[in-house]
Amino acid sequence: MSFNLRHLKYFVATAELGQVSRAAIELSVSQSAVTAAIRELEAILGATLFVRSSLGMTLTEAGRRFLSSGYEILAKVDEALQAQEPLDTSGALQVAASYTVIGYFLPVHLERMARLMPGIALHLREMSRPAIEDALVDGQIDIGVALTSNITNSEIASETLLRSPRRLWLPSRHPFLDRGALSFADVAQEPYVMLTVDEAAHTAMRYWSNSTVKPNVVLRTSSVEGVRSMVANGHGVSILSDMVYRPWSLEGRRLETADVAEDIPPMDVGLVWRRNAVFSPAMTAFRDYFRGLFGSQQVARA
């Protein structure tokens, strides 16, 4: 039996998400495939990497050490796959991004683009969605990276790159984890922590408005980490996207996720620009970089 990258990817996904079932969903494979890969990897290494329990998969000391090495290996592989001749495109590019995009999506791509497009001077600023729309129309910025499902201005074209499903966040050992898909009526029985940044509260109330029940909001906060800690410490539940999900709070408390049966739209992340804008070489290179990675899942108001 020989080691391959499949073993490593399945191990890292399970370590990050804490559950074989979650890792399987993330990787679009069966749970049995993830379980088999981890067992094979443990046999290859001659070490137990996880402690299995009804609550999920917890890394052993050997598992934590190997996870650190795993990240380094995957980073090197990613760097090798991205290895290509730098583009000779040059010019300045004014880019705006919203809070969630800067925090959970953009940084790794900025590093890659700096390597692949050294001639482009990229100037980044954080803005709210309405401010990004206004700045594009006024010509203050060239292109934005934002939550495209929130775009309202008819003068703005958008292209969605990533659709991140929204799920219910729960503290570890919550009774809901032993049930199947939950309803809004189930969620409404619990204290609810409402995220407000990037219009999250407005988005949430759009899909809650189709229900006969409403969330029992006990706290509104602009901090994703605040929501994570409140949920992990048993002070409430929340519905947020997989893109911002992490299985541990800052205090080291565990969070789990569960599906909600009602129709909850995903969080769409993508590019926005002024309709009919003439793309400079720098703008084209920026858009082509993301299209090469993600393709174009949805084009709206183009």
C-alpha positions as CSV (number, residue, x, y, z in Angstrom):
1,M,0.0,0.0,0.0
2,S,1.5,3.3,-1.0
3,F,0.8,6.8,0.2
4,N,-0.9,9.3,-2.2
5,L,-2.5,12.7,-2.1
6,R,-6.0,11.2,-1.7
7,H,-5.0,9.9,1.7
8,L,-3.7,13.4,2.7
9,K,-6.7,15.3,1.4
10,Y,-9.2,13.0,3.1
11,F,-7.3,13.2,6.3
12,V,-7.0,17.0,6.3
13,A,-10.7,17.4,5.5
14,T,-11.7,15.1,8.4
15,A,-9.3,16.9,10.8
16,E,-10.7,20.3,9.9
17,L,-14.4,19.3,9.9
18,G,-14.3,16.8,12.7
19,Q,-16.7,14.3,11.1
20,V,-16.3,11.8,8.4
21,S,-19.8,12.6,7.1
22,R,-18.9,16.3,6.8
23,A,-15.6,15.5,5.1
24,A,-17.4,13.3,2.6
25,I,-19.8,16.1,1.7
26,E,-17.0,18.6,1.3
27,L,-15.0,16.2,-0.9
28,S,-18.1,14.9,-2.8
29,V,-17.2,11.3,-2.1
30,S,-18.8,8.5,0.1
31,Q,-18.2,8.2,3.8
32,S,-16.8,4.8,3.3
33,A,-14.1,6.2,0.9
34,V,-13.0,8.7,3.6
35,T,-13.0,6.1,6.3
36,A,-11.0,3.7,4.2
37,A,-8.5,6.3,3.3
38,I,-7.9,7.3,6.9
39,R,-7.5,3.6,7.9
40,E,-5.0,3.1,5.1
41,L,-3.1,6.2,6.1
42,E,-2.9,5.1,9.7
43,A,-1.6,1.7,8.5
44,I,1.1,3.4,6.4
45,L,2.2,5.6,9.2
46,G,1.9,3.0,11.9
47,A,0.1,5.5,14.1
48,T,-3.5,6.3,15.3
49,L,-4.4,9.7,13.9
50,F,-7.9,10.1,15.3
51,V,-9.9,9.1,18.4
52,R,-13.3,8.0,17.2
53,S,-16.4,8.7,19.2
54,S,-20.1,9.3,18.7
55,L,-19.3,13.1,18.6
56,G,-16.9,12.7,15.7
57,M,-13.2,12.5,15.0
58,T,-10.7,14.1,17.4
59,L,-7.0,14.3,16.5
60,T,-4.5,12.4,18.6
61,E,-1.1,13.9,19.3
62,A,0.3,12.0,16.3
63,G,-2.6,13.3,14.2
64,R,-1.9,16.9,15.2
65,R,1.8,16.5,14.3
66,F,0.9,14.9,10.9
67,L,-1.7,17.6,10.2
68,S,1.0,20.3,10.4
69,S,3.1,18.3,7.9
70,G,0.0,17.7,5.8
71,Y,-0.6,21.4,5.4
72,E,3.0,22.0,4.2
73,I,2.8,19.1,1.7
74,L,-0.5,20.3,0.2
75,A,0.8,23.9,0.0
76,K,3.8,22.7,-1.9
77,V,1.7,20.6,-4.2
78,D,-0.6,23.6,-4.8
79,E,2.4,25.8,-5.5
80,A,3.8,23.3,-8.0
81,L,0.4,23.0,-9.8
82,Q,0.2,26.8,-9.9
83,A,3.7,27.1,-11.3
84,Q,3.5,28.9,-14.6
85,E,5.2,31.8,-16.3
86,P,4.2,35.1,-14.7
87,L,2.0,37.2,-16.9
88,D,3.6,40.2,-18.5
89,T,0.4,42.2,-17.9
90,S,1.1,45.5,-16.0
91,G,-1.0,48.3,-14.6
92,A,-2.8,49.5,-11.5
93,L,-6.0,47.8,-10.3
94,Q,-8.4,49.3,-7.7
95,V,-10.2,46.4,-6.0
96,A,-12.8,46.5,-3.3
97,A,-14.1,43.5,-1.2
98,S,-16.6,43.1,1.6
99,Y,-15.8,42.0,5.1
100,T,-16.6,38.3,4.7
101,V,-14.8,38.0,1.4
102,I,-11.6,39.6,2.8
103,G,-11.8,37.4,5.9
104,Y,-12.6,34.0,4.5
105,F,-12.0,34.0,0.7
106,L,-9.6,36.5,-0.8
107,P,-6.2,36.3,1.1
108,V,-4.8,33.1,-0.5
109,H,-5.7,34.4,-3.9
110,L,-4.0,37.7,-3.3
111,E,-0.7,35.8,-2.6
112,R,-1.1,33.7,-5.8
113,M,-1.9,36.7,-8.0
114,A,1.1,38.6,-6.6
115,R,3.2,35.7,-7.8
116,L,1.5,35.2,-11.2
117,M,1.0,38.9,-12.0
118,P,3.9,40.8,-10.6
119,G,3.4,43.7,-13.0
120,I,-0.1,44.5,-11.6
121,A,-0.2,46.9,-8.7
122,L,-3.3,45.8,-6.8
123,H,-4.8,48.3,-4.4
124,L,-7.3,46.7,-2.1
125,R,-9.9,48.3,0.2
126,E,-12.7,47.0,2.4
127,M,-16.2,48.3,1.6
128,S,-19.8,47.4,2.3
129,R,-21.9,46.1,-0.6
130,P,-23.7,49.4,-1.2
131,A,-20.4,51.2,-1.1
132,I,-18.9,48.8,-3.6
133,E,-21.8,49.4,-6.0
134,D,-21.5,53.2,-5.6
135,A,-17.7,53.1,-6.1
136,L,-18.0,51.0,-9.2
137,V,-20.6,53.3,-10.8
138,D,-18.5,56.4,-9.9
139,G,-15.3,54.9,-11.3
140,Q,-13.5,55.0,-7.9
141,I,-12.7,51.2,-8.2
142,D,-12.3,48.9,-11.2
143,I,-13.7,45.6,-9.9
144,G,-15.1,44.2,-6.7
145,V,-15.3,40.8,-4.9
146,A,-18.5,40.5,-3.0
147,L,-21.6,38.5,-2.1
148,T,-23.2,38.6,-5.5
149,S,-26.6,37.4,-4.3
150,N,-27.0,40.8,-2.5
151,I,-26.3,43.0,-5.6
152,T,-29.2,45.3,-6.3
153,N,-27.9,48.0,-8.6
154,S,-28.9,47.5,-12.2
155,E,-25.8,49.3,-13.4
156,I,-23.6,46.5,-11.9
157,A,-22.7,43.2,-13.6
158,S,-21.8,40.2,-11.5
159,E,-20.4,36.8,-11.9
160,T,-20.7,34.2,-9.2
161,L,-17.7,32.0,-8.6
162,L,-18.5,30.1,-5.4
163,R,-21.8,29.0,-3.9
164,S,-21.5,28.1,-0.2
165,P,-24.4,26.2,1.4
166,R,-25.9,27.6,4.7
167,R,-26.4,25.1,7.6
168,L,-27.4,25.3,11.2
169,W,-24.5,25.8,13.7
170,L,-24.9,23.9,16.9
171,P,-22.8,23.3,20.1
172,S,-21.3,19.9,20.5
173,R,-23.7,17.3,21.9
174,H,-26.8,19.3,21.1
175,P,-29.9,17.0,20.9
176,F,-30.6,18.2,17.3
177,L,-27.5,16.3,16.2
178,D,-29.2,13.0,16.8
179,R,-32.1,13.9,14.4
180,G,-32.4,14.2,10.7
181,A,-32.9,17.4,8.7
182,L,-34.5,20.1,10.9
183,S,-37.2,22.6,10.3
184,F,-37.5,26.3,11.0
185,A,-40.0,25.4,13.8
186,D,-37.2,23.3,15.4
187,V,-34.7,26.1,15.2
188,A,-37.2,28.7,16.5
189,Q,-37.3,26.8,19.8
190,E,-33.7,27.7,20.5
191,P,-32.0,31.0,21.3
192,Y,-30.6,32.4,18.1
193,V,-27.4,34.4,17.5
194,M,-27.9,36.7,14.5
195,L,-24.9,37.7,12.5
196,T,-25.3,41.2,11.1
197,V,-22.1,41.9,9.0
198,D,-22.4,41.9,5.2
199,E,-26.2,42.2,5.5
200,A,-26.3,38.7,7.0
201,A,-29.3,39.6,9.1
202,H,-31.2,41.0,6.1
203,T,-30.5,37.8,4.1
204,A,-31.5,35.6,7.0
205,M,-34.9,37.4,7.4
206,R,-35.6,37.0,3.7
207,Y,-35.6,33.2,4.0
208,W,-37.2,33.2,7.5
209,S,-40.0,35.4,6.1
210,N,-41.4,32.4,4.2
211,S,-42.0,30.6,7.5
212,T,-44.8,30.9,10.0
213,V,-42.2,31.1,12.8
214,K,-39.4,33.5,13.5
215,P,-36.0,33.0,15.1
216,N,-35.7,33.7,18.9
217,V,-32.9,36.3,18.5
218,V,-31.0,36.8,21.8
219,L,-28.0,38.6,20.3
220,R,-27.1,40.5,17.2
221,T,-23.4,40.8,16.4
222,S,-21.2,41.8,13.5
223,S,-18.5,39.4,14.7
224,V,-18.3,35.9,13.1
225,E,-16.0,34.8,15.9
226,G,-18.6,36.1,18.3
227,V,-21.3,33.9,16.8
228,R,-18.9,31.0,16.8
229,S,-18.0,31.4,20.5
230,M,-21.6,32.0,21.5
231,V,-22.8,28.8,19.7
232,A,-19.9,26.7,20.9
233,N,-20.5,27.7,24.5
234,G,-24.1,26.8,24.3
235,H,-25.7,30.2,24.2
236,G,-27.6,29.7,21.1
237,V,-27.6,28.4,17.5
238,S,-27.2,30.2,14.1
239,I,-27.5,29.5,10.4
240,L,-24.4,30.5,8.5
241,S,-22.5,29.4,5.4
242,D,-19.9,26.6,5.1
243,M,-17.3,29.2,3.9
244,V,-17.1,30.8,7.4
245,Y,-17.6,27.6,9.3
246,R,-14.7,26.3,11.5
247,P,-15.2,23.4,13.9
248,W,-13.6,25.2,16.9
249,S,-14.2,28.4,18.7
250,L,-11.4,30.7,20.0
251,E,-11.7,29.0,23.4
252,G,-11.3,25.5,21.9
253,R,-15.0,24.6,22.2
254,R,-16.4,22.5,19.3
255,L,-19.2,23.4,16.9
256,E,-21.2,21.0,14.7
257,T,-23.5,21.6,11.8
258,A,-26.9,20.2,10.7
259,D,-29.0,20.5,7.6
260,V,-32.3,22.5,7.7
261,A,-35.1,21.1,5.5
262,E,-36.4,24.4,4.4
263,D,-35.1,26.2,1.3
264,I,-32.1,28.3,2.4
265,P,-30.2,30.0,-0.4
266,P,-26.4,29.5,-0.5
267,M,-24.0,32.4,0.0
268,D,-22.8,33.4,-3.4
269,V,-19.3,34.9,-3.8
270,G,-18.1,36.4,-7.0
271,L,-16.9,39.4,-9.0
272,V,-18.7,42.6,-9.7
273,W,-18.0,45.5,-12.1
274,R,-19.8,48.4,-13.8
275,R,-22.0,47.3,-16.6
276,N,-20.4,48.0,-20.0
277,A,-17.1,48.8,-18.4
278,V,-14.1,48.6,-20.8
279,F,-11.8,46.0,-19.2
280,S,-8.2,47.0,-18.9
281,P,-5.5,44.3,-19.3
282,A,-5.2,44.3,-15.5
283,M,-9.0,43.8,-15.0
284,T,-9.0,41.1,-17.6
285,A,-6.1,39.2,-15.9
286,F,-7.9,39.5,-12.5
287,R,-11.1,38.1,-13.8
288,D,-9.4,35.4,-15.9
289,Y,-7.5,34.2,-12.8
290,F,-10.7,33.5,-10.9
291,R,-12.5,32.0,-14.0
292,G,-9.5,29.6,-14.4
293,L,-10.0,28.4,-10.8
294,F,-13.7,28.4,-10.4
295,G,-15.2,28.6,-13.8
296,S,-18.4,30.7,-14.1
297,Q,-21.2,29.1,-12.2
298,Q,-23.6,32.0,-12.7
299,V,-23.6,35.2,-14.6
300,A,-26.1,37.8,-13.5
301,R,-26.9,41.3,-14.9
302,A,-24.1,40.9,-17.4
